[in-house]
């Protein structure tokens, strides 16, 4: 019985493989359409978007010599007011700037818990195994501390109970990102790249779990993420300050 079941399963896999091989090759327009659809899904979920720089080889498309965050920053200094969820505007940006990456401004509708990729992978497995609702999750390629996992959550805003607030060291603003090699909490005044985004060196930012997943409260993920970051800090020889712990833990 087991061998017969195995043959059936292998036969199904073979048919699927044949079907995949017979599928038409994507046209040049398909990536652009997919990109636009993904960006519109982000905007439709209420996450404000603004255009960002893109890679030119190993350099950034901006005019800044030696850009410290190539292809990872907004085009405009007014990105906070420019960010929008308006479908027509996002469509215009996507079509008129086909190479542009996009950022989403955090702290209005959503926050992002940003952790090293290795720690994030371990935490994601634990969260899913425990049956905890995990929202959208993106992976940002890179090496070392540049390889990150982004957990999109609802924003905490300004909690009425100050005991539920976090120390300022946990906040991550664009200009302080390098100071937080462990957990970074993107909230007021910060931003992250949204998939699909291209990075220098043929790297990318991609969805592991898309916007079809509702945004969870960040506190439902925080303990698992901080524990994973603490374990990662021990193996990666990061300083203890690299992992910031919330108040009242």
C-alpha positions as a Markdown table, in Angstrom:
| # | Residue | x | y | z |
|---|---|---|---|---|
| 1 | Unk | 0.0 | 0.0 | 0.0 |
| 2 | Unk | 2.8 | 2.4 | 0.9 |
| 3 | Unk | 4.7 | 1.7 | -2.3 |
| 4 | Unk | 1.5 | 2.2 | -4.4 |
| 5 | Unk | 0.9 | 5.5 | -2.6 |
| 6 | Unk | 4.5 | 6.6 | -3.3 |
| 7 | Unk | 4.1 | 5.8 | -7.0 |
| 8 | Unk | 0.9 | 7.9 | -7.1 |
| 9 | Unk | 2.6 | 10.8 | -5.4 |
| 10 | Unk | 5.6 | 10.6 | -7.7 |
| 11 | Unk | 3.3 | 10.4 | -10.7 |
| 12 | Unk | 1.4 | 13.6 | -9.5 |
| 13 | Unk | 4.7 | 15.4 | -9.0 |
| 14 | Unk | 5.8 | 14.4 | -12.5 |
| 15 | Unk | 2.6 | 15.7 | -14.1 |
| 16 | Unk | 3.0 | 19.0 | -12.2 |
| 17 | Unk | 6.6 | 19.3 | -13.4 |
| 18 | Unk | 5.5 | 18.6 | -17.0 |
| 19 | Unk | 2.8 | 21.3 | -16.6 |
| 20 | Unk | 5.3 | 23.8 | -15.3 |
| 21 | Unk | 7.6 | 23.1 | -18.2 |
| 22 | Unk | 4.8 | 23.6 | -20.7 |
| 23 | Unk | 3.8 | 27.0 | -19.2 |
| 24 | Unk | 4.5 | 30.0 | -21.4 |
| 25 | Unk | 7.6 | 31.9 | -20.7 |
| 26 | Unk | 6.9 | 35.2 | -19.0 |
| 27 | Unk | 6.9 | 38.2 | -21.3 |
| 28 | Unk | 9.0 | 41.3 | -20.5 |
| 29 | Unk | 5.8 | 43.0 | -19.2 |
| 30 | Unk | 5.0 | 40.3 | -16.6 |
| 31 | Unk | 7.6 | 41.4 | -14.0 |
| 32 | Unk | 6.4 | 45.0 | -14.3 |
| 33 | Unk | 2.8 | 43.9 | -13.8 |
| 34 | Unk | 3.7 | 41.7 | -10.9 |
| 35 | Unk | 5.6 | 44.5 | -9.3 |
| 36 | Unk | 2.7 | 46.9 | -9.7 |
| 37 | Unk | 0.2 | 44.4 | -8.3 |
| 38 | Unk | 2.4 | 43.8 | -5.2 |
| 39 | Unk | 2.8 | 47.5 | -4.6 |
| 40 | Unk | -0.9 | 48.1 | -5.0 |
| 41 | Unk | -1.7 | 45.3 | -2.5 |
| 42 | Unk | 0.5 | 47.1 | 0.0 |
| 43 | Unk | -1.2 | 50.4 | -0.6 |
| 44 | Unk | -4.7 | 48.7 | -0.4 |
| 45 | Unk | -3.8 | 47.3 | 3.0 |
| 46 | Unk | -3.3 | 50.9 | 4.2 |
| 47 | Unk | 0.5 | 51.0 | 4.2 |
| 48 | Unk | 1.7 | 54.4 | 2.7 |
| 49 | Unk | 4.3 | 54.2 | -0.1 |
| 50 | Unk | 6.9 | 56.5 | -1.6 |
| 51 | Unk | 9.5 | 56.0 | -4.3 |
| 52 | Unk | 13.0 | 55.0 | -3.3 |
| 53 | Unk | 16.4 | 54.8 | -5.0 |
| 54 | Unk | 17.4 | 51.7 | -7.0 |
| 55 | Unk | 20.8 | 50.0 | -7.7 |
| 56 | Unk | 23.0 | 50.9 | -10.7 |
| 57 | Unk | 25.4 | 48.1 | -10.6 |
| 58 | Unk | 26.9 | 48.2 | -7.2 |
| 59 | Unk | 26.1 | 51.9 | -6.8 |
| 60 | Unk | 23.0 | 53.8 | -5.9 |
| 61 | Unk | 20.9 | 55.7 | -8.4 |
| 62 | Unk | 21.1 | 58.9 | -6.2 |
| 63 | Unk | 23.7 | 61.6 | -6.8 |
| 64 | Unk | 25.4 | 61.2 | -3.5 |
| 65 | Unk | 29.0 | 60.1 | -3.7 |
| 66 | Unk | 29.6 | 57.0 | -1.6 |
| 67 | Unk | 25.9 | 56.6 | -0.6 |
| 68 | Unk | 25.9 | 54.8 | 2.7 |
| 69 | Unk | 22.6 | 53.0 | 2.0 |
| 70 | Unk | 22.6 | 52.4 | -1.7 |
| 71 | Unk | 19.1 | 51.7 | -3.1 |
| 72 | Unk | 17.7 | 51.6 | 0.4 |
| 73 | Unk | 16.5 | 55.2 | 0.9 |
| 74 | Unk | 13.7 | 57.4 | -0.4 |
| 75 | Unk | 14.2 | 59.6 | -3.4 |
| 76 | Unk | 12.7 | 62.7 | -1.7 |
| 77 | Unk | 13.6 | 64.3 | 1.6 |
| 78 | Unk | 9.8 | 64.8 | 2.0 |
| 79 | Unk | 9.1 | 61.1 | 2.0 |
| 80 | Unk | 6.9 | 61.3 | 5.2 |
| 81 | Unk | 4.5 | 63.7 | 3.6 |
| 82 | Unk | 4.8 | 62.3 | 0.2 |
| 83 | Unk | 3.9 | 58.7 | 1.3 |
| 84 | Unk | 0.4 | 57.7 | 0.2 |
| 85 | Unk | -2.0 | 54.8 | -0.3 |
| 86 | Unk | -3.7 | 56.5 | -3.2 |
| 87 | Unk | -4.0 | 53.8 | -5.9 |
| 88 | Unk | -3.8 | 56.2 | -8.9 |
| 89 | Unk | -0.6 | 57.8 | -7.5 |
| 90 | Unk | 1.1 | 54.5 | -6.8 |
| 91 | Unk | 0.2 | 53.3 | -10.3 |
| 92 | Unk | 1.8 | 56.5 | -11.8 |
| 93 | Unk | 4.9 | 56.1 | -9.7 |
| 94 | Unk | 5.2 | 52.4 | -10.6 |
| 95 | Unk | 4.7 | 53.0 | -14.4 |
| 96 | Unk | 6.8 | 56.2 | -14.7 |
| 97 | Unk | 9.7 | 55.0 | -12.5 |
| 98 | Unk | 10.0 | 51.3 | -13.5 |
| 99 | Unk | 13.3 | 50.8 | -11.8 |
| 100 | Unk | 12.5 | 52.5 | -8.5 |
| 101 | Unk | 12.3 | 50.7 | -5.3 |
| 102 | Unk | 9.6 | 51.8 | -2.8 |
| 103 | Unk | 9.6 | 52.5 | 0.9 |
| 104 | Unk | 6.7 | 52.4 | 3.4 |
| 105 | Unk | 6.6 | 55.0 | 6.2 |
| 106 | Unk | 6.1 | 53.3 | 9.5 |
| 107 | Unk | 4.4 | 54.4 | 12.7 |
| 108 | Unk | 1.1 | 55.5 | 11.1 |
| 109 | Unk | -0.7 | 52.3 | 10.3 |
| 110 | Unk | 2.0 | 49.7 | 10.8 |
| 111 | Unk | 5.4 | 49.1 | 12.5 |
| 112 | Unk | 8.1 | 46.7 | 11.4 |
| 113 | Unk | 10.2 | 44.5 | 13.7 |
| 114 | Unk | 13.5 | 44.2 | 11.8 |
| 115 | Unk | 15.9 | 41.4 | 12.9 |
| 116 | Unk | 18.9 | 39.5 | 11.6 |
| 117 | Unk | 17.9 | 36.9 | 9.0 |
| 118 | Unk | 19.2 | 34.0 | 11.0 |
| 119 | Unk | 17.3 | 35.1 | 14.2 |
| 120 | Unk | 14.2 | 35.9 | 12.2 |
| 121 | Unk | 14.1 | 32.5 | 10.6 |
| 122 | Unk | 14.4 | 30.7 | 13.9 |
| 123 | Unk | 11.7 | 33.0 | 15.4 |
| 124 | Unk | 9.3 | 32.6 | 12.5 |
| 125 | Unk | 9.5 | 28.8 | 12.8 |
| 126 | Unk | 8.8 | 29.0 | 16.5 |
| 127 | Unk | 5.9 | 31.4 | 16.1 |
| 128 | Unk | 4.2 | 29.3 | 13.4 |
| 129 | Unk | 4.7 | 26.1 | 15.4 |
| 130 | Unk | 3.1 | 27.7 | 18.4 |
| 131 | Unk | 0.1 | 28.7 | 16.3 |
| 132 | Unk | 0.7 | 32.5 | 16.8 |
| 133 | Unk | -0.8 | 34.7 | 14.1 |
| 134 | Unk | 2.1 | 36.1 | 12.1 |
| 135 | Unk | 1.5 | 38.9 | 9.7 |
| 136 | Unk | 3.4 | 39.8 | 6.5 |
| 137 | Unk | 7.1 | 38.9 | 6.6 |
| 138 | Unk | 9.8 | 40.0 | 4.1 |
| 139 | Unk | 13.4 | 38.9 | 3.6 |
| 140 | Unk | 16.0 | 41.5 | 2.7 |
| 141 | Unk | 19.1 | 39.9 | 1.1 |
| 142 | Unk | 22.7 | 40.7 | 2.0 |
| 143 | Unk | 25.6 | 39.4 | 4.0 |
| 144 | Unk | 26.2 | 39.6 | 7.7 |
| 145 | Unk | 24.0 | 42.4 | 9.3 |
| 146 | Unk | 22.6 | 43.4 | 5.9 |
| 147 | Unk | 20.7 | 40.1 | 5.7 |
| 148 | Unk | 17.5 | 40.9 | 7.6 |
| 149 | Unk | 13.9 | 39.6 | 8.1 |
| 150 | Unk | 11.1 | 42.2 | 8.4 |
| 151 | Unk | 8.0 | 41.4 | 10.5 |
| 152 | Unk | 5.1 | 43.8 | 9.6 |
| 153 | Unk | 2.8 | 44.5 | 12.5 |
| 154 | Unk | 0.1 | 46.9 | 13.5 |
| 155 | Unk | 1.5 | 50.1 | 15.0 |
| 156 | Unk | 1.6 | 50.6 | 18.7 |
| 157 | Unk | 0.9 | 54.3 | 18.3 |
| 158 | Unk | 1.0 | 55.9 | 21.7 |
| 159 | Unk | -0.2 | 53.4 | 24.3 |
| 160 | Unk | -2.3 | 54.9 | 27.1 |
| 161 | Unk | -0.5 | 52.7 | 29.6 |
| 162 | Unk | 3.1 | 53.9 | 29.8 |
| 163 | Unk | 4.1 | 50.5 | 31.2 |
| 164 | Unk | 3.5 | 49.1 | 27.7 |
| 165 | Unk | 5.9 | 51.6 | 26.2 |
| 166 | Unk | 9.4 | 50.7 | 25.1 |
| 167 | Unk | 12.7 | 52.4 | 25.8 |
| 168 | Unk | 13.9 | 54.8 | 23.2 |
| 169 | Unk | 16.8 | 52.6 | 22.3 |
| 170 | Unk | 14.3 | 50.2 | 20.7 |
| 171 | Unk | 13.1 | 52.8 | 18.2 |
| 172 | Unk | 14.9 | 52.7 | 14.9 |
| 173 | Unk | 15.1 | 55.7 | 12.7 |
| 174 | Unk | 16.8 | 55.7 | 9.3 |
| 175 | Unk | 19.9 | 57.6 | 10.6 |
| 176 | Unk | 20.3 | 55.2 | 13.6 |
| 177 | Unk | 19.9 | 51.8 | 11.8 |
| 178 | Unk | 23.6 | 50.9 | 12.1 |
| 179 | Unk | 23.4 | 51.4 | 15.9 |
| 180 | Unk | 20.9 | 48.6 | 16.2 |
| 181 | Unk | 22.5 | 45.4 | 14.8 |
| 182 | Unk | 20.1 | 43.2 | 16.7 |
| 183 | Unk | 16.4 | 44.0 | 16.9 |
| 184 | Unk | 15.2 | 47.3 | 15.2 |
| 185 | Unk | 11.7 | 48.6 | 15.8 |
| 186 | Unk | 10.7 | 50.8 | 13.0 |
| 187 | Unk | 7.9 | 53.1 | 14.1 |
| 188 | Unk | 7.5 | 56.9 | 14.2 |
| 189 | Unk | 9.8 | 58.6 | 11.7 |
| 190 | Unk | 11.2 | 55.5 | 10.1 |
| 191 | Unk | 10.7 | 53.5 | 7.0 |
| 192 | Unk | 11.6 | 50.1 | 5.4 |
| 193 | Unk | 11.8 | 48.9 | 1.8 |
| 194 | Unk | 8.8 | 47.0 | 0.6 |
| 195 | Unk | 9.0 | 44.0 | -1.8 |
| 196 | Unk | 9.7 | 43.7 | -4.6 |
| 197 | Unk | 12.9 | 45.8 | -4.3 |
| 198 | Unk | 16.3 | 45.3 | -5.9 |
| 199 | Unk | 19.6 | 45.8 | -4.1 |
| 200 | Unk | 23.2 | 46.2 | -5.3 |
| 201 | Unk | 24.9 | 42.9 | -6.1 |
| 202 | Unk | 21.8 | 41.2 | -7.5 |
| 203 | Unk | 20.2 | 41.0 | -4.1 |
| 204 | Unk | 16.6 | 41.7 | -3.4 |
| 205 | Unk | 13.8 | 42.3 | -0.9 |
| 206 | Unk | 11.0 | 39.7 | -1.3 |
| 207 | Unk | 7.9 | 38.6 | 0.5 |
| 208 | Unk | 8.0 | 35.3 | 2.6 |
| 209 | Unk | 4.4 | 36.0 | 3.7 |
| 210 | Unk | 2.4 | 38.5 | 1.8 |
| 211 | Unk | -0.2 | 41.2 | 2.5 |
| 212 | Unk | -3.0 | 38.7 | 2.6 |
| 213 | Unk | -2.0 | 38.1 | 6.3 |
| 214 | Unk | -3.5 | 40.7 | 8.7 |
| 215 | Unk | -1.1 | 42.8 | 10.8 |
| 216 | Unk | -0.7 | 41.4 | 14.3 |
| 217 | Unk | 0.0 | 43.3 | 17.5 |
| 218 | Unk | 3.8 | 43.6 | 17.7 |
| 219 | Unk | 3.8 | 42.5 | 21.4 |
| 220 | Unk | 2.5 | 39.0 | 20.3 |
| 221 | Unk | 5.8 | 38.6 | 18.4 |
| 222 | Unk | 8.2 | 40.6 | 20.5 |
| 223 | Unk | 9.3 | 38.0 | 23.1 |
| 224 | Unk | 10.0 | 35.3 | 20.6 |
| 225 | Unk | 11.9 | 37.8 | 18.4 |
| 226 | Unk | 14.0 | 39.2 | 21.3 |
| 227 | Unk | 14.8 | 35.7 | 22.5 |
| 228 | Unk | 15.9 | 34.7 | 19.0 |
| 229 | Unk | 18.0 | 37.9 | 18.7 |
| 230 | Unk | 19.6 | 37.2 | 22.1 |
| 231 | Unk | 20.6 | 33.7 | 21.0 |
| 232 | Unk | 21.9 | 35.1 | 17.7 |
| 233 | Unk | 23.9 | 37.8 | 19.6 |
| 234 | Unk | 25.6 | 35.1 | 21.5 |
| 235 | Unk | 26.7 | 33.1 | 18.4 |
| 236 | Unk | 27.6 | 36.2 | 16.4 |
| 237 | Unk | 29.6 | 37.9 | 19.2 |
| 238 | Unk | 27.4 | 41.0 | 19.2 |
| 239 | Unk | 27.4 | 43.2 | 22.2 |
| 240 | Unk | 24.6 | 42.8 | 24.7 |
| 241 | Unk | 23.3 | 46.3 | 23.8 |
| 242 | Unk | 22.6 | 45.0 | 20.3 |
| 243 | Unk | 19.4 | 43.5 | 21.6 |
| 244 | Unk | 16.9 | 46.0 | 23.1 |
| 245 | Unk | 14.3 | 44.6 | 25.5 |
| 246 | Unk | 10.9 | 46.2 | 26.1 |
| 247 | Unk | 9.8 | 47.6 | 29.4 |
| 248 | Unk | 7.9 | 45.3 | 31.6 |
| 249 | Unk | 9.1 | 42.1 | 30.0 |
